[in-house]
């Protein structure tokens, strides 16, 4: 079977699997967040933590819960790394340096999973399991909780209550992420992903040299790394490593795990607002952007313009032959359209156009389909911006799903939308002025600029993937990228919760003949155009100096 045919079959199976689970999983998540029943384990946890599950919160209290929980998570994860040498299963590895430990703690708590270290030689198994993997679950559950708070803001009226953060966090973890992860961890082990508490295995090469190959409890960490749209590698090669992703079937399962919750959340949204078509139009916009990026990336990598690539017949540098061009493009598109950041091919080795498309996908705002929870609330923010612009064009007060969009709502949406571009452009510009940046870049010229732009785009969008040519271990990069992750995560969350509180306080207005329908192709076109227009107006100059210049060279 040709690489093209293999890639098309893989993409077809993936889309069929997502379509199969979209409705049942979406409906199940809707029931999870609307149920009045608490599981016995959950009730015990609430008693221990002194949480009243029946007490709902105003948006400032909900936001303080998110920020306080995340702060404690950063501190705990930082201490686990710094005290690693005193912990069991440290494998003889010493404490992680303070700069790297802080950057890593921020990275995993913000669902970014940016890694400026070599995992198999830096982290012991206990830090990996009790620290990094736990945050893979909890950071995803935080994003899911914020999305549900915004949906409640849209559906409720004349109230200042958005639910209970601790209940949402618990349910997202216990009822959604943990059960799916448990099932698919077994699936990955059955398909060949390693699962071991040993430090490594020693093998003897044909020349008699003895080498140690690192091992880890890979499957249990790999599954939530993809399911929670986290992306941090258990090994330095990430999902290109044969222990994390040994064959085409595991590759397909991992792409499915990346997309399944964000895609199904559109069904959840439709159910919660009482009109499934509202979710379908969001899904169609996500799918259109995802398909566009996939098609261009695939075409660019299959039609190279460099001499070595022309001799090989395709852009094969940095790609695993067990996956090929199609699956590499499929994985890159899926991981940058979400906040995952996992890679099964090195994006730094993609062609100018091929590498520019994953970068552009992140610059759309990572909402096609986006991360767990973050994708849904990000596209809802863009829907509100789109409705505001449409209202200006027709000269009437904009509204969305029966809620008027006034100054407060539009301001909160604008802040949520502009936080990422501010971080990306200011961070990239400042980094290029730092004297040591030129030495940190693996390439000069447009590709070197793309490496720096990609780093701040990845961290500002809480993605975590990288153009591997950039050495981001200096004090400047450790600190500035940490700031990018914190701002890119929590400024939009605060703005979204403020937006949710403002919407919940309103009385719903009835539909009239002048109300713009939000379930048809017209609204889908307006929303798609708004997403593309915002990205184009904001990032075209930077893209022109980087990947576009490289592609035209």
C-alpha positions, -999 to +999 in steps of 0.1 A: +000+000+000+014+034-009+020+061+017-009+082+003-033+053+005-021+043+040-025+078+052-060+081+037-071+048+053-057+059+087-075+093+085-107+075+074-106+051+104-099+080+127-128+100+115-151+070+117-141+063+153-146+099+163-180+099+147-189+067+164-182+080+199-192+116+194-228+113+205-225+088+234-195+104+249-209+139+245-242+129+260-224+112+289-203+142+297-235+163+297-250+140+322-218+141+344-220+179+348-257+181+353-263+152+377-274+159+413-259+126+424-225+123+440-206+090+440-196+075+473-159+081+467-167+117+457-187+123+489-158+109+510-134+132+492-156+163+498-158+154+535-120+151+538-114+184+519-143+201+537-161+210+505-199+215+504-208+201+470-243+217+471-229+252+475-225+269+441-200+298+435-199+332+420-174+337+392-147+354+414-149+325+439-147+300+411-117+318+396-100+319+430-105+282+433-088+277+399-059+300+407-054+287+443-055+250+432-031+257+404-007+276+427-007+247+452-001+223+423+029+243+411+045+243+446+039+206+452+053+196+418+083+219+422+091+204+456+088+168+443+114+176+417+137+194+441+135+165+466+137+138+440+170+122+454+152+116+487+122+099+472+116+062+464+120+052+427+143+081+421+166+057+401+196+074+416+188+107+399+195+138+418+173+169+424+162+188+394+178+223+391+156+252+404+151+268+370+142+236+353+120+225+382+100+258+382+096+258+344+085+221+345+061+227+374+045+256+356+044+237+323+026+207+336+001+226+358-008+249+328-014+218+306+015+229+284+040+202+291+069+221+276+101+202+284+136+217+286+152+185+299+158+149+289+130+129+307+147+095+308+178+109+324+163+136+346+130+123+362+126+093+384+095+071+383+079+086+414+081+122+402+068+110+368+038+092+383+029+112+414+039+145+399+038+148+361+011+122+355-012+135+382-010+170+368-018+155+333-052+145+348-058+176+370-048+203+345-071+188+319-099+186+345-094+223+352-099+232+316-130+211+315-144+228+346-139+263+331-157+253+299-186+240+319-188+272+339-190+292+307-217+269+293-237+274+326-233+312+321-249+309+287-277+286+298-286+302+331-305+335+337-308+360+365-282+343+387-247+349+399-239+312+404-218+291+380-215+258+398-188+245+422-152+243+409-143+215+433-173+194+422-165+200+385-128+192+390-136+160+408-162+148+383-140+156+353-112+136+368-131+107+384-159+102+359-144+111+326-106+111+325-097+082+348-121+056+333-111+063+297-074+064+306-077+030+325-093+013+295-069+027+269-038+021+290-046-016+287-051-012+250-017+005+246+000-023+266-017-049+244-005-031+213+032-030+225+037+001+246+060-006+275+050-005+311+078-011+337+091+002+369+127-008+361+152+018+353+162+002+321+174-029+303+210-036+293+216-049+258+248-061+241+254-048+206+271-067+177+304-050+186+302-063+222+294-029+237+268-029+265+242-002+264+213+006+288+179+014+272+157+034+296+123+020+307+093+036+324+056+030+332+050+043+297+015+032+288-002+046+320+014+080+314+012+080+276-026+075+276-034+106+297-007+125+280-028+123+249-063+120+264-058+152+285-042+170+256-010+174+276+018+161+254+048+157+276+071+129+266+081+101+288+112+098+266+130+126+249+118+116+214+082+118+226+057+099+206+083+091+179+100+068+205+091+031+198+084+025+235+058+053+235+044+047+200+056+014+185+035+009+154+007+024+132-021+010+154-007+027+186-002+059+165-039+058+154-051+052+190-030+081+203-044+105+177-079+093+186-072+100+222-060+135+215-092+144+196-119+124+213-128+147+242-125+180+225-146+168+195-172+152+218-175+184+239-193+200+210-221+175+214-220+182+252-224+219+245-254+213+222-271+191+247-266+216+276-279+246+256-309+225+245-301+225+207-276+199+194-273+219+161-254+246+181-227+221+188-227+208+152-219+242+138-190+246+162-177+212+152-180+220+115-159+251+119-133+231+139-133+204+113-129+228+084-098+245+099-084+211+109-089+197+074-073+227+058-042+225+079-039+188+074-043+190+036-016+217+032+008+201+056+005+167+039+009+182+004+039+203+015+057+173+030+048+150+000+061+177-025+094+188-012+117+213-029+151+205-013+177+184-032+179+157-006+141+155-003+137+154-040+160+125-043+141+107-015+108+115-032+093+132-001+104+152+030+115+122+051+139+140+074+127+138+110+100+113+103+096+077+115+093+053+085+068+032+104+044+062+101+053+079+069+042+113+055+005+109+060+004+098+096+031+123+105+010+152+090-021+138+107-004+137+141+012+171+137-022+187+127-040+170+156-015+179+182-012+216+172-050+219+168-053+209+204-031+219+234-013+185+232+021+192+218+031+155+215+049+147+183+056+116+163+078+135+139+102+165+144+084+196+133+118+214+130+125+191+101+093+199+081+096+220+050+090+257+052+053+255+043+049+221+061+063+235+094+045+268+090+011+251+090+013+235+125+025+269+137-004+286+120-028+260+135-017+271+170-020+308+160-057+302+152-060+299+189-059+261+193-097+257+189-098+232+161-108+213+181-087+226+209-077+212+243-098+194+268-122+222+278-100+250+265-110+243+229-147+247+237-144+279+257-120+294+231-143+288+202-172+302+222-152+333+229-146+337+191-183+331+185-191+360+208-166+382+189-181+371+156-216+379+168-204+413+180-189+421+146-220+408+128-241+431+151-220+461+142-225+454+105-263+452+106-267+480+132-284+461+161-273+450+195-255+417+192-267+387+210-257+350+213-281+322+224-305+347+239-279+368+258-271+404+249-234+412+242-226+445+258-195+463+268-186+439+297-191+407+276-172+420+246-143+433+268-139+400+286-140+382+253-114+405+238-091+400+268-094+363+265-087+365+227-057+389+229-038+374+258-021+348+235-011+372+207+004+396+232+025+369+248+036+355+214+046+387+198+061+404+228+079+373+239+093+366+204+104+403+199+121+404+233+139+371+228+153+383+195+168+413+213+185+391+239+222+386+229+223+349+236+193+340+214+213+338+182+236+312+198+205+292+210+190+290+176+199+259+156+195+277+123+199+312+110+177+332+088+139+326+085+140+291+100+158+304+131+131+331+135+105+303+131+122+284+159+118+313+183+083+322+171+072+286+175+085+284+211+065+314+223+035+303+202+036+269+218+040+281+253+015+310+249-011+285+236-002+259+263+008+235+236+043+224+245+056+212+211+088+228+198+110+233+168+138+212+183+166+233+169+161+259+196+181+254+228+158+268+255+177+260+286+191+295+294+178+316+323+161+339+299+141+312+281+133+293+313+118+323+329+102+340+299+086+308+286+072+302+321+056+337+321+042+329+286+027+297+299+011+314+330-003+343+311-015+321+282-033+299+306-048+320+334-056+354+318-080+338+294-095+316+322-102+347+344-116+365+314-138+335+305-151+332+340-159+369+342-177+365+309-197+335+323-207+355+353-219+384+332-239+362+309-255+342+338-267+375+354-287+384+323-323+376+315-327+357+282-341+378+254-366+361+230-357+354+194-370+379+168-370+381+130-338+401+133-319+375+153-290+360+135-294+322+135-264+304+150-271+269+136-265+273+099-238+279+073-241+317+076-230+317+112-204+290+105-189+312+077-189+343+099-172+324+128-146+308+105-139+342+089-135+358+123-109+332+134-089+334+102-091+372+101-079+377+137-050+354+131-041+370+097-042+406+110-022+397+141+005+373+128+010+377+090+040+400+094+057+375+118+048+345+095+061+364+065+095+368+080+096+331+091+079+302+075+066+321+044+101+335+036+116+300+040+089+284+018+095+309-010+133+307-007 
